[in-house]
Amino acid sequence: MALTSRPPPSEEMHRYRRIAEVWNWLPAFRVVAEYESIHKAAAVLCVSASALSRTVKLLEASLGVPLFVRTNGGLELTAVGLQILDGTRDAMRTVDDAWVLATPSSARQIVGVGTIGASVTPLVARAVGRIARRPSSSRFRMIELDAASAEVELLRGNVDIVLMEDARLTATLVHHALGALPFALFGSSGSVENEKKVQLEGWAFEGPAEVTADSVDAVAHLAYESGFLALLPVGLAPPHFELLRWTDETVAVHALTRATLGSAADEGARAVLDAVRAFLRDVEAQRADVARPTACAGRPPTLPAAVSEPSVAARNAASVAVPPSRT
């Protein structure tokens, strides 16, 4: 029996006709499925709700199965509806990749990078900044997310990678453990080491004074103005801060991506993964040269240039996941 690498022409034409019959309805179906509401989707698409409802009904009639269950709260996808939504997302992403490749280099692929956490946001900004300096790089758009929206934004294609402090395992996404971001006590020139510390929200210290803030930049500014010490991620402190003492505290950095890393945007996500891993390896190599946590007495070695650039504002108010107190 002869083996062929492709189906007979008659089968290909049958597939073509089947897809062509529903092709024009799929983008509208996707918007309805993403918002789980005819009225919200109609507002986004600038069409009438009745016209959009007819489109969905035509698609359901062509497939011969319902795609939504109507409830008092809106629409819910059926099992078949979920499968069609996944396929539509993949198809639209593939077409978009082909479009980007066919356009001039000025229309580079936009890679959405989501971040969750006060420590992770400036870390990712530093890593993306390294990538963005490359001439052939994609364009990157950073978006601060909350934990509840990470999976939805990835599956919708609004972002291509999400980086966070807590591991969130899901059945539909791929988890990447990237490494640990260590923390140290920093002080500005002329500051005196004492029990007063400024730290990220969620950190607790015993001492006569304590100030909390919700971003790396806020911590740095508070420490600079007050003369307090700042507990900051190594590599993200402002260049005028001196590393006074390493601590044993770290924050694990994780990432979520879609199941495949093959499209143009997904390749950008892979570049972000590699850049963050490289950054964490650089910091860990510096930490390994010093006995932890208190052997770094006096002025420490100068930080490498790669980790002593000005920090990028991190407005996310999520607290760092660490033990509640330490001496």
PyMOL commands that set and color helices and strands:
alter all, ss='L'
color gray80, all
select helices_A, chain A and resi 9-35+38-45+49-63+79-102+120-132+147-156+216-226+264-288+305-307
alter helices_A, ss='H'
color red, helices_A
select strands_A, chain A and resi 68-71+74-77+110-116+139-144+161-164+174-188+197-200+210-213+229-233+241-257
alter strands_A, ss='S'
color yellow, strands_A
deselect
rebuild
show_as cartoon
